[in-house]
């Protein structure tokens, strides 16, 4: 008996049967609306910061003058409100400009699709902090693992396979990073906020930060207190030793202090300036790596000023 092959036939939907071609074409167009700001909620645990800095003031002034040129992207929630996917800065700029609505494109996405879209759209920013990358990569990787067709088993060591690649490898290709670098960034989400802020400020490098992320948060707190007290930061070797001691149950506040106060070649005679008192004195666009040069130039200028002042006093 010959093999019988089933033939799938797609029947038109009711909408297709009882709507005109013009209506169907119109449905495919982008849906752009002016949506009241009070009806839009931020994306849950949005990993990208929105700051009222100089760039925000410029954006607000541009929107006040020209309006929102590029619509934000939102999705409709079950409760009738809207959830922001792309446009958190434009939303804030509209608030500062005194506007009541935001020009938005409304898209139909589920939670995981929305998460992936949110991360992709925000990576177009010119400056992204390590902490922003860390939480964005984690959110996107978790969403990728839940997509239809992905195996259920997920682990940090042996991730699920998809076309011969792991989720982390796929994410790395999409964001232009190696899968190992993606892993390191995601490890940063295990740091306490104080240490993560120091990574963002360039005071703790990536390698020691990753080592510290494996240490329990209580001990991380002791490390941060020691950093504050001794005005020093751990090298990669020191962070690695503290991680090893933590894994064997030997890391104590006393042992942390012993390790942290060791003299490091790159920290001899180093002065660390922290806190709002000094941060507000630096130009807002000055990279952290250039602050030492800025301080040196300022001290040289002040030294020349004092020298001229003494010469004037001697001439009187």
Steps between C-alpha positions, in 0.01 A plus 500: 500500500657835403599740776243766554632848569289742694452839342463801727261763375492843661151640521454878509411651835173683563688830493636416157157394371310805620757779454609690192851492356540863606415412859744208499777720360427765760526241778857424393611863538674617813256607765621843619306673778535793737476318836463684834816470709294398800387185316856378425694284749878444487627157401532284816858499634612718210882461509589827325529818704308816418686801640415869508838596357601751233402263218154462652458877522597532132255224403223665699562834331501333157169329572352824632597669170456226241292231668587130518647420158551127561202331668556298815396133497245364746284192534144478631465323836209289617386774737467746211811699586816513288850370573804685371739292287707770335492869586554537876721806442246655262231437763704686764586779256128551430437529874774764533363683195158520663326277243211272590529243220769297322492398134517119503486197276288225657630147436360158585764298689507252785725549803808322361472661156463839671809438716716415200370803309557730799863393537573522127352849464684641803837370380489777240602744774845656463606426859405187693624432853631155599208458743252580222659242272504246783129512579402546133697190394350298784143604418548432130668161553223388735241605243686319220498178703122517532432546129296221331712208382772545761573195719396533863835417657714805565825518692796733517748231393313305232240723342231369268595443137336683209635452147824387661531815715418584859268784596798690637690458172199623305464801729872575465468502120198729518667758726852472357661341808658161563283259699764513775473878520121466521549258791726749680252784462216285632713409804504870593130474590611302807692797644356716775397849372795675664757285322307513173502880517879488531515287184288761319731775625810315374640449850479120487597321178300220339727208597511565876130593493411160353702324772323703770162404355552140619538614861183506718344844529564530874872460439475739204368754746809452719721546191323825412536627857872424484526683167335803658717485812836439333429690177627216283352257249582129450722383218404194298740285703356626830140449387588149385656417838195630685274289279711189573494570873124551484453163330692330782321692776809695604402849388439724802492879547850469650641303206337744257679789667834317496469440126367844412771701678777322312695750293430472129741644241221685324374658823820634657448855625156502342239749610137395446238774474144375545165646587276779372735767635754416228277349230312827449829683437584291194355593156199272433651368175844423651579123491598344832834396348585870442421622851856454628636720219228756571589514871874528420437788257278676755767469770769630265280798413431568866872467579586764238226724642645470852850572367384821326315603815815456711705700248249787517509493881884510499501797262293715734 
